């Protein structure tokens, strides 16, 4: 199998207004998904080493450019005969089909006849764009991948704003998929309207403005919760994983800057860092924090990733670089063609030798698992807590011609130890319960 060409310049991962057919960026958000993957090694995989800038928003992704060109060519090949012009809804369905056809990681399409599905879907008459949306959702459901999904224009804006670290809403973060068929909160953002109103980790959202939240996906719920600054939203939640008191909480939406990094000295020489979620600014913010503390005496680092459901994938990679020496593997990515890329660090990080513990739990997901896996497998840190969530796939988000979008699983990832964590998670080095309200020191191994 030919290796990828490496002479292409870096392709920006964040492209909100790029080509309609393939506006690609990587993310691993809580109410959406992670952008990188994992799968067992296969003899046919061609391994290639890829290096990237230490901190930033660009990834060297010639495959993205190849995918764009292929998508354009596909459009030429699949145009209808003269005299059979497609309606706008039919064009949208065909556009969505083409993006999945060019990029979906499972080339069997869940053992479905993907070309026949296109012919059947495009031939249908649609009374409205809403009918086309439903047809796209039905088409994607055949792939049996919870992370490959259709996004309304509102949901598309919601996801992309989360990736940049700026959002108008109340600060509720949810698991990337429904848990026990419920919308479950991982945690409210610090000092957000949701936290001030009383939303707590593990709350179950049952109503949004009085309407049943049961049928909604996390993406749909997030889009409904967000809105214009100054407007009001009422969330009805049941505390304690649905076992506690039900409350209706009224909150006013605000422009939120996701302050994903918080650091403090718990005691002399002990640096505690909490990362709530990964955005495009997380690594830069953390780098500034570490440089501030590097002049002080630091004997131990405690990195808290509990209830961090992920976010922006490159943010997780760049944070790992801050703790690792140059040339250290961070993650292996395997695309639809079986080509394996190694993403590693280039230069030495800021704090690479200081003993380190990473706190994890069942809500540690996606980009957080990439970071945790990189630190554990390279012997850089011990993981303490519970088995992580187990999201080992990567999505790109593509904007469609009417402003709606698609999130499509384009790859799988493995930890540096070539471990596929998808639907399994990462086992901690020291397994022990660690309540979010407990003193951090009670979470650590004895005599540590």
C-alpha positions in Angstrom: 0.0 0.0 0.0 1.6 3.4 -0.9 2.4 5.7 1.9 0.9 9.1 2.3 2.8 12.0 0.6 4.3 14.3 3.2 5.2 17.3 1.1 1.8 19.0 1.6 1.7 22.0 3.9 -0.3 21.6 7.1 -4.1 21.8 6.5 -5.9 23.8 9.2 -8.0 21.5 11.3 -10.4 24.4 12.2 -12.1 25.5 9.0 -15.6 26.9 9.8 -16.1 28.5 6.3 -14.2 26.1 4.1 -15.4 24.1 1.1 -19.0 23.0 1.5 -18.3 19.4 0.6 -15.8 18.8 3.4 -15.3 21.4 6.1 -13.1 19.3 8.3 -11.9 19.7 11.8 -11.2 17.3 14.6 -12.9 17.5 18.0 -13.8 15.2 20.9 -16.5 17.2 22.7 -18.7 16.0 25.5 -22.0 16.4 23.8 -20.6 15.2 20.5 -17.5 13.1 20.1 -13.7 12.7 19.9 -11.7 13.3 16.9 -9.3 10.4 16.7 -9.5 6.6 16.8 -8.3 3.2 17.9 -8.3 -0.3 16.4 -6.2 -3.5 16.8 -3.1 -3.6 14.6 -3.6 -5.4 11.3 -0.9 -6.8 9.1 -2.1 -4.7 6.2 -1.6 -1.4 8.1 1.1 0.8 6.7 2.8 2.6 9.6 4.0 6.2 9.1 5.4 8.6 11.6 3.8 12.1 11.7 5.0 15.1 13.6 3.1 18.2 14.4 3.6 21.7 15.8 3.9 21.6 19.6 1.0 24.0 20.3 -1.5 25.1 17.7 -4.5 24.5 15.5 -2.9 22.8 12.6 -2.4 19.2 11.8 -0.5 17.8 8.9 -3.3 16.0 7.2 -2.7 15.4 3.5 -5.4 12.7 3.7 -8.0 15.5 4.3 -6.9 17.2 1.1 -7.1 13.9 -0.7 -10.6 13.3 0.7 -11.7 16.8 -0.5 -10.5 16.1 -4.1 -12.0 12.6 -4.1 -15.4 14.1 -2.9 -15.3 16.6 -5.7 -14.6 13.8 -8.2 -17.3 11.7 -6.7 -19.8 14.5 -7.3 -18.9 14.5 -11.0 -19.3 10.8 -11.3 -22.7 10.7 -9.5 -24.5 13.6 -11.2 -27.9 12.6 -12.7 -28.4 12.4 -16.4 -29.5 15.6 -18.3 -33.1 16.4 -17.8 -33.2 14.8 -14.3 -32.1 17.8 -12.2 -32.3 17.2 -8.5 -34.4 19.3 -6.1 -32.6 21.2 -3.3 -33.6 18.5 -0.7 -32.4 15.8 -3.0 -29.1 17.6 -3.5 -28.7 17.8 0.2 -29.3 14.1 0.7 -26.8 13.3 -2.1 -24.3 15.7 -0.6 -24.5 14.0 2.8 -24.2 10.6 1.2 -21.1 11.6 -0.7 -19.3 12.9 2.4 -20.0 9.6 4.2 -19.0 7.6 1.2 -15.6 9.4 1.0 -14.7 9.4 4.6 -16.5 6.8 6.8 -14.0 4.6 8.5 -15.9 1.3 8.0 -15.6 0.7 4.3 -18.3 -2.1 4.5 -20.8 0.6 5.6 -22.0 -1.8 8.3 -22.3 -4.4 5.5 -24.9 -2.3 3.7 -25.1 -1.6 0.0 -24.2 2.1 0.3 -24.6 2.9 -3.4 -28.0 1.4 -3.5 -29.0 3.4 -0.4 -27.9 6.6 -2.3 -30.0 5.7 -5.4 -33.0 5.0 -3.3 -32.7 8.1 -1.1 -32.0 10.5 -4.0 -34.9 9.2 -6.1 -37.4 10.0 -3.3 -39.5 13.2 -3.5 -39.1 15.5 -0.5 -41.7 18.1 0.4 -39.3 20.1 2.5 -35.7 20.3 3.9 -37.1 18.8 7.1 -38.0 15.7 5.1 -34.5 15.7 3.7 -33.1 15.9 7.2 -35.1 12.9 8.3 -33.9 11.0 5.2 -30.3 11.8 6.1 -30.8 10.6 9.7 -32.4 7.4 8.5 -29.6 6.8 6.1 -26.9 7.4 8.8 -28.8 5.1 11.2 -28.0 2.2 8.9 -24.3 2.6 9.8 -25.0 1.7 13.4 -22.4 4.3 14.6 -23.7 6.6 17.4 -21.0 9.2 16.6 -21.8 9.5 12.9 -24.8 11.8 12.9 -26.7 14.7 11.2 -26.5 18.2 12.7 -29.1 20.8 12.2 -27.7 24.3 11.4 -28.2 25.2 15.1 -26.4 22.0 16.3 -23.6 22.7 13.8 -23.0 26.1 15.3 -23.3 24.7 18.8 -20.5 22.1 18.2 -18.1 24.4 16.4 -18.5 27.1 19.1 -17.6 24.5 21.7 -14.4 23.6 19.8 -13.2 27.2 19.8 -13.8 27.6 23.5 -16.6 30.2 23.2 -20.3 29.5 23.6 -23.6 31.2 24.6 -25.5 29.1 27.1 -25.7 28.0 30.7 -22.6 25.8 31.0 -24.1 22.2 31.1 -21.8 19.5 29.9 -23.2 16.0 29.0 -21.9 12.6 28.2 -21.2 12.1 24.5 -23.9 9.4 24.3 -27.0 8.7 26.3 -26.3 6.7 29.5 -28.9 4.2 30.4 -31.1 6.0 27.8 -30.8 9.2 29.8 -29.2 12.6 29.2 -26.6 12.6 32.0 -24.6 15.6 33.1 -20.8 15.2 33.5 -20.4 18.5 35.3 -21.4 22.1 35.0 -18.8 24.7 34.0 -17.2 26.5 36.9 -19.1 29.7 37.8 -21.6 29.2 35.0 -25.4 29.8 35.3 -25.9 26.0 35.5 -23.5 25.7 38.5 -25.0 28.7 40.2 -28.5 27.3 39.7 -27.6 24.0 41.3 -26.9 21.6 38.4 -24.6 18.9 39.7 -22.5 16.1 38.2 -24.5 12.9 37.4 -27.8 14.9 37.2 -30.3 13.5 34.7 -32.0 16.1 32.5 -35.7 15.2 32.0 -37.2 18.5 30.7 -36.0 21.5 28.7 -38.3 24.4 29.0 -41.1 22.0 30.0 -40.6 19.7 27.0 -39.6 16.1 27.3 -35.9 15.6 26.9 -36.2 11.8 26.6 -36.2 11.6 22.8 -33.2 14.0 22.4 -29.6 13.1 21.6 -26.9 15.0 23.6 -26.4 17.2 20.4 -30.1 18.1 20.2 -30.3 18.8 23.9 -27.2 21.0 23.8 -28.6 23.0 20.9 -31.9 23.6 22.7 -30.1 24.6 25.9 -28.0 27.2 24.2 -29.4 30.4 22.9 -29.2 34.2 22.9 -27.4 35.8 25.9 -29.9 37.2 28.3 -32.6 34.7 27.4 -34.0 32.2 29.9 -34.0 28.4 29.9 -35.6 26.1 32.5 -33.9 22.7 33.0 -35.7 20.0 35.0 -33.2 17.6 36.5 -33.2 14.7 38.8 -30.2 14.7 41.1 -28.0 11.7 42.1 -28.1 9.8 38.8 -31.9 10.0 38.7 -32.3 8.7 42.2 -32.6 11.9 44.1 -34.8 15.0 44.1 -36.3 16.5 41.0 -35.9 20.2 40.5 -36.8 22.7 37.9 -33.9 25.2 37.6 -34.3 28.6 35.9 -31.1 30.1 34.5 -30.1 33.0 32.2 -27.9 32.3 29.2 -24.5 34.0 29.1 -21.6 34.3 26.7 -19.2 31.8 28.2 -15.5 31.5 27.7 -14.7 27.9 28.5 -12.0 28.2 31.2 -10.9 24.7 30.9 -7.7 24.9 33.1 -7.5 25.5 36.8 -4.3 25.1 38.8 -3.2 25.6 42.4 -0.7 24.5 44.9 -2.5 22.2 47.3 0.5 22.2 49.6 4.2 23.2 49.2 5.6 21.4 46.2 2.3 19.8 45.1 0.7 21.2 41.9 -2.9 20.3 41.3 -4.3 20.9 37.8 -7.9 20.4 36.8 -8.9 20.3 33.1 -12.6 20.4 32.6 -12.7 20.0 28.8 -10.5 20.5 25.8 -10.9 23.4 23.4 -8.5 25.1 20.9 -7.1 27.2 23.8 -6.6 24.6 26.5 -3.0 23.7 25.6 -1.9 27.4 25.4 -3.6 28.2 28.7 -2.0 25.2 30.4 1.4 26.0 28.9 1.3 29.5 30.5 0.3 27.9 33.9 3.1 25.4 33.8 5.7 28.0 32.9 4.5 30.2 35.8 4.9 27.2 38.2 8.2 26.0 36.7 10.1 28.6 38.6 8.7 27.2 41.8 9.6 24.0 43.6 7.3 21.3 42.3 7.7 17.8 43.7 4.5 16.2 42.4 1.8 16.9 39.9 -1.9 15.8 40.3 -3.7 16.1 37.0 -7.5 15.8 37.4 -9.4 14.5 34.3 -12.5 13.2 36.2 -15.7 14.1 34.4 -13.8 15.5 31.5 -15.7 14.2 28.5 -13.2 15.4 25.9 -13.7 18.2 23.4 -11.2 19.4 20.8 -8.9 16.5 19.9 -5.8 18.5 19.0 -6.1 20.1 22.4 -5.7 16.8 24.1 -2.6 15.9 22.0 -1.0 19.3 22.6 -1.5 19.0 26.4 0.2 15.6 26.3 3.2 17.2 24.7 3.6 19.6 27.6 4.4 16.6 29.9 6.4 14.4 27.5 10.0 14.5 26.1 10.5 15.0 22.4 10.0 12.1 20.1 7.5 10.3 22.5 4.5 8.7 20.8 1.1 10.1 21.9 -1.4 8.3 19.8 -1.7 6.1 16.7 -4.4 6.9 14.2 -5.8 4.4 11.7 -7.9 5.7 8.8 -10.3 4.1 6.5 -7.5 2.8 4.2 -5.7 1.1 7.1 -2.9 3.7 7.1 -1.5 4.2 10.5 -0.1 7.6 11.6 1.9 8.1 14.7 1.4 11.5 16.4 4.2 12.3 18.7 5.9 15.2 20.5 8.7 17.0 18.8 10.4 19.0 21.6 10.6 18.4 25.3 7.6 19.7 27.2 7.6 22.1 30.2 7.4 19.6 33.1 8.6 16.2 31.9 10.3 14.5 34.9 8.2 15.4 38.0 6.2 12.5 39.4 2.6 12.6 38.3 -0.8 11.1 39.1 -3.8 11.4 36.8 -7.3 11.1 38.3 -9.8 9.4 36.0 -13.3 8.1 36.3 -16.1 6.6 34.1 -16.8 10.1 32.7 -13.3 10.6 31.5 -13.7 10.2 27.7 -12.4 11.0 24.2 -9.6 13.5 24.1 -9.1 13.0 27.9 -8.5 9.3 27.2 -5.9 10.2 24.5 -4.1 12.2 27.1 -4.5 9.7 29.9 -3.4 6.8 27.6 -0.3 8.7 26.4 0.8 9.5 29.9 0.2 5.9 31.2 1.6 3.9 28.3 4.8 6.0 28.3 5.3 5.5 32.0 5.0 9.3 32.6 2.2 9.0 35.1 0.1 6.6 37.1 -3.7 6.7 36.6 -5.8 6.6 39.7 -9.6 6.0 39.9 -12.0 4.1 37.7 -12.1 2.6 34.2 -12.5 5.4 31.7 -15.5 5.8 29.3 -14.1 4.1 26.2 -14.4 6.4 23.2 -11.7 5.5 20.8 -12.9 6.9 17.5 -12.4 10.2 15.7 -14.9 12.3 13.8 -14.7 15.2 11.4 -17.5 17.7 11.2 -18.5 18.8 7.7 -20.8 21.7 6.9 -23.5 21.1 4.3 -24.6 23.6 1.7 -27.6 24.8 3.7 -25.7 25.3 7.0 -26.5 22.0 8.5 -23.7 19.5 9.0 -22.5 15.9 9.5 -20.2 14.4 12.1 -18.6 11.4 10.5 -16.3 8.8 12.1 -13.3 8.8 10.0 -10.7 7.0 12.0 -9.9 4.9 15.1 -7.1 5.4 17.5 -4.8 3.4 19.7 -2.8 4.4 22.7 1.0 4.3 22.5 0.9 0.7 23.7 -1.3 -0.1 20.7 -4.3 -0.7 22.9 -7.8 -0.3 21.4 -9.9 1.4 24.1 -13.1 1.9 22.2 -16.1 0.7 24.2 -13.6 -0.6 26.8 -11.8 2.3 28.3 -8.5 2.6 30.0 -7.8 0.7 33.2 -6.3 2.8 36.0 -2.9 1.9 37.5 -4.6 2.1 40.9 -8.3 1.3 41.0 -10.2 3.0 43.8 -13.3 5.1 44.1 -12.7 8.9 44.2 -15.7 11.0 44.9 -15.6 14.4 43.3 -16.4 16.1 46.6 -13.7 14.2 48.5 -10.3 15.6 49.4 -8.0 14.9 46.5 -5.4 13.3 48.7 -7.9 10.5 49.7 -7.9 9.5 46.0 -4.2 8.8 45.8 -2.5 5.5 46.6 -1.5 4.9 50.2 2.0 6.1 51.1 2.2 8.2 48.0 
